[in-house]
Amino acid sequence: MTAVLTRRPGLAKLGTAAGRSPLRLACLVLVGAVVLAALCAPLLAPHDPNAVNLGDSLAGPSADHPLGADTAGRDTLSRLLVGARTSLLGPLGVVVFSTLVGVAVGATAAWRGGWLDSVLSRSTELVFAFPGMLLAILVISVYGEGLLAPVAALGLAYLPYVSRLTRSLVLAERSRPYVSAYRVQGHSAAYICLRHVLPNIAPVVLAQSTINFGYALMDLAGLSFLGLGVPPLTPDWGRMIFDGQTAIQHGYPLSAILPCVLVVLTVVAFNVVGEGWADRVARRDR
């Protein structure tokens, strides 16, 4: 029983595993750098990200604007740093909502079984019929632009992935001998599930949530590019790509290319870290 309950890989083991793969280590460093930049953005940004200066419109890299300026003369570096906050906060909301609700739904369906399992499973499958982006667009058309509506819609769209994964893991875990041992000792089903089963499946669920974070970032950036995400003046990587279209037409693509590169690299980094964690958990369970 002890071996089962102490087999959870922590962050330290994740770092050790990453150290064995240069790609995973690089992605882990990139994730840490992006998160740190987002947290320290007000201290690192050299200018107000919304300060308009038409005299610096489409200015190239210089001492005052290390990465140049956009069509409104706003500092690109400052908008990238501050925009990292919005670009990461949205996916974080999607992942937190989908993980918490998905784990609750999946664990309840697997543990209780019967008609409740059928109802919950069919309900999550029904959500699969609606593409996440389409659902987000529909919600935004009703409630208007902003961060809350697309986060709630994408959180609902990502929920079935976590729910189905949790259900399969709990079904496998509840058949293990230690669950029967706890039942014989008189522990309640809720205690066994919350205290032992869920912590044992947590690494796999967190690995999937890390991968979901990257996809949610890409989806939210796409919505902002379409003008359906954050308000126009809010610094956001997807919105910067949208605003940079005019700069590209004038032969100054830097203000659009940089946020594109950041979105791609960040999505890839989160996916590699999540898949690396999942691979480690899979090797442990063999």
N, C-alpha and C positions, 0 to 999 in steps of 0.2 A: 504493500500500500504506500509506504514511504517513497519508494522509487517513482510511483506514478505521480505523487503530489509534488515532487521536487524536480520535475523534468521541464520546467518552464524556462526557455531561453530569455535572458534579460538583455538590456541594451549593451552591457559590457561584452557579452558573447556575440552580439550582432557586430560590434566594432571589431572583435577578433576575426570573425568570419570575413568581414569586409577587407581587413588587412591582407587576407590571402588572395584577394582579387584586386588588382590595380584599378580596374574599371569601377567596381563597387566602392572602393575607397575614395576614388575621385568623385563619384556621385554623392557619397555621404558627405564629403567636404563641401561640395556645391550646395547641397540641401542646407547644411549648417550655415554657409555663407549667406544664402538668400534669406534664411530666417533671421539671422543676426542683422542683416542690412535692413530688413523690414522693422525690426524692433528698435533699431537705432537711427531710423531714417531722419527724424527731426534734428538729430545732432550731426548727421553726416551730410545732409543736403546743403549745398552752398547758397541756394537761393530759395525764395518762396516759389513752390511749384506752380502756383497760379498767377504769379506776377507777369503781367503782359507788358512787353516792351517792343513796340513795332520797329524801333530802330535796330533791334537785333534779330529781326525776322530772318529765318533760314541762315543764321550765322553759323560758320564752320567752327570746328574745335579751336579753342583758344584758352588762355589762362583764366579768363572770366567764365567761359562756358566750356569745360573740358570735353564735353561730348556734343557741343553745338547747341542750337536752339531750334524750336519748331516754327511754324508759320506765324504764330502770334508772339514770337520772341521769348517764349517760356523756356527756361533752362531744362534741357533734356535729361541731364544727370539727376537733377532734383526730382523731376517727375518720375524717373525710373525708380529711385529710392523710395519715395513716398508711395508711388503706385504699387510697390511690392506689398505694402500693407493690405490694400484692398484686394489685390490679386491673390493673396494667400488667405485672407480672412474669409472670403466667400467659399472657397473649397473646404476650409476648415469647418465652416457651418454645415456644409453638405455632408461631410464625412461624420461629424459628431451626431447629427440628426439621424442619418441612415444607419449608423452603427448602433446607437443606443436603441432605436426603435426596432431595427432589424434583428438584433440579438434577442430582444424581448419577445418579438413575434416568433422567431425561429425556435428559441428554447421552449417557449410555451407550447408550440405545436408539437415538438418532438417529445416533450416530457409528458404532456397530457394525452396525446394521441386521440383516437376516435374521431367523433364528428368535429371536435374543435380543430384538430389537425387538418381535416379536410377543408373546413371553412377558411382557415388562415392560409393554407397552401393555395387554394383556388383564388383567394383574394390577391395574394402576391403575384400569382401568374397573370391575373387580369391587368396588373400594372405594367407587365411586360408588353402588353398590346399597344402602349403609348410610348413612342420614342421620347427620350428625355428632353431633347431640344424642342420638340414640338410641344410637349407638355409645358415647358418653361415659357415658350412664346405665347401659348394660350393664357397662362396665368398672368404674364406681364400685360397682355392686351386687356385684361380685366382690372388688374390692380395698379397698372402704371409702372413706369420705370423705377429703378432703385435696386438695392442689393437683396432685400428680404424676399421679394417675390420669386426671382430665379433660384435663390438658395433653397427655398421651401419646395419648389417644384422639382429641382434636381435631387434634393434629398429624398423626396418621395420616389423618384425614378431609380435611384441607386439602392433604395431599401430592399427590393427583392433579392438582389445579389447577396447581400449580407444575410438576409433571412434564410435563404435556401442553404447557404454555406453553414450557418449556425445549426440549422435543423439536422443536416447530415452529420455534423460533428457531434452533436448531442446524442443522436441516435446511436452512434458508434461508441460514445463514451459511457452511456448508461448501461451498456452490456458488459462493462469491465467488472472484474471481481470486487474492486474496492467499493463500488456503489452498493452491491448486495451486502457487503460487510457493514457499511454504515446503516443500511436499513435494518439489519439484524440487531444492531446496537440501539435501535429505537429513534434514530434521527429522522426528522421530517423530510419530505421530498424537497420542499423549498430550501431547507438548510443544505442538503446535499448538492442541489443544483447550484445555488448561489455561492456556497463556500468552497466547493471542490470542482464541480464539473465546469462551470464557466471560467474559473481561473486556468484550468488545464487547456481549454480551447482558445483562450485569449490570444496567444501568439499567432495562431493561424488567422484569426479574425482581424487582428491588428495589421498583419501583413497584407491582407486583402484591402483593408481600409487605406493603407499607404498607397497601394496601386490606384484605388478609387480617387485618392486626393489628386493625383496627376491628371486623371481623366476629367475630374470636376473642374480643375484649373483651366484645362483646354476648352471645356464647354462654356464656362463663364466668360473666358476671353473671346470666344466666338460670338456670344450674345452681345458683349460690349462692342465688338467690331461691327455688329449689325445695328448698333445704336439702341439696343434693347436692354442693356445692363445698367450700369451706374449712370448718374446724371452727367451731362457733358463736361462740367468743370471739374469733376472728380478725377484725380490722377489714377489711372488704371492702365495696365499694359495693353489690354484689348482695345480700350478707348484710344490709346496712343497710336496703335496701328491704324485705326479708323481715321484719326486726325492727320496721320502722316501721308495719306493718299495724295493730298494736295502738294505736299513737299516732293513726293516722287515725281509728280507731273512737271515740277519745276527743276528737276535734276538734283534734288537734295534728299536722297533716300534714307539718310542716317537715322532720322527721328522715327522712321517706321521700321527699319531693319533691326535696330537694337532691341525694341520690345519683342519683336518676332523671335529673335535669337534667344532671349531670356525665357519666353514661354516654352519654346521647344526644348531647351536644355533643362529647364526645371521639371517639365513633364517627364522627360527621359530619366532624369536623376531619381525622381520619386518612384518611377516604375522599376528601375534597376534595384533600388534599395528594397522595395517591397518584394520583388521577386527573389532577391537574395535571401531575405528573411524567410520567405516561404520555402525556398529550397533547403535552407538549414533545418527548418522544422520537419520537412519531409524526410530528410536523411536521418534525423533523430528518431523518427517513428518507425523506421525500417527494422 
